Amino acid sequence: MADSSQKSDLLQGTLDVLILKVVALGPIHGYAIAQRLQQMSGAVLQVQQGSLYPALHRLEKRKWLKAEWAASETGREARFYTLTRLGRAQLEEQRANWHRLSAAITGVLGTAE
């Protein structure tokens, strides 16, 4: 049985919606997105750079995110991501899909054997 400290792998689509959710909170750079996801998940979710940055580029290419260079809190230049109108619509659609799917899975797992 897994305990709560065990790390979880994320499917690509799940990572995308989690990134959209974090960026919806306000402009943020990539490293801070990974930190925020870890913090918000109680350290269960840890996103590696090899997954995060390709996802950010994919979301930017789909015009769900917009990126601009600016100084980070350390004074170094970083790409800060913001949610576009299309990205906000996608987040809402994916959130609704997630709730429907998780309710269905809960229903299946909750049935007696």
N, C-alpha and C positions, 0 to 999 in steps of 0.2 A: 504494500500500500504506500502511496506517495504522501510525503508530508508537505506542509505549506512552504518549506524552504527550498523544495525542489524547483529547478528552473524549467520553464515551459518553452517549447518551440512554437513559433507562430507561422501560420499559413500566410502566403503572400497577401491575399485579400484582407485578412484580418489585420496584418501590419499596416496596410494602406489606410484602413478606417481608423485605426488607433492614432496614426500620424495626423490624419485630418482632424481628429478630436483635439489633440494636443495643440495643433496650430490654430484651431478655432479660438483658443483661449487668448491668443495675441501673438504678435511677431516673435519668432524664436529661431535660433540657429540649430543646426543639426545635432551637435553634441548635447545641447540643452534638451532637445527632443528626447534623446535616448535617456538622459537623466530624469526627465519628467515622467516618462513612461515607467521607469523603474520605481520612482517615488510613488506614483499614483497606484501602482499595482502591489505595493507593499514588498517590493524587491522580488516579486515572482517573475516578472517579465524583464528580460535583459536583451536589448537589441544590439547586435554587433554592427560595426561600421560597414562590413561587407554586405549586410542586408539593408541597413538604413539608407545609405547614400544612393544606391540604385533605386530604392523605393521613392526617395525624394525627387530624383531625376524623372522617374516614370510619372509621378503625380504632377510635376511641373510641365512635362511634355503634354499631358492630358488637359492642361490648363486648369487644374484643380488647385494648384499652388502657384504663387508668384514669389520670385526670389530677388532680393536686392542686397548688394554689398553694403555693410555698415560696420562700425567699430563695435566689437563685443565688450562685455564687462571687463575683460582683461586688456582692452585697448587694441587688440589685434583685429584685423579685418575678417569678417565672417559673412556668409550668406544667410540672411534672415528671411524666413519663409512666412508668408501670410496666405490666408485662405481666400480664394476668389469666390465670386458668386456661384460659379459652376461647382466649385469644391464644397461650398456650404450645402448646395442641393444634393450633391453626392453623399455627403456625410449624413444628411437626414434620411435619404433613401437607404443607405447601408445600415443605419441605426434601426430603422423599421424592419429591415430584413433580418438583422441579428436578433431582435426581440422575438420575431416570429419563429426563426429557426431554433433559438435556445428554448423557447416554450415547447416546441415539438420534441426536441431531444429530452427535455426534462420529463415530458409526458411518457416517452418510451422508457426511459431509465427508471421512472417511478412506478411502472407497472410491476405487479407481483410475478414472481417466476413460477 
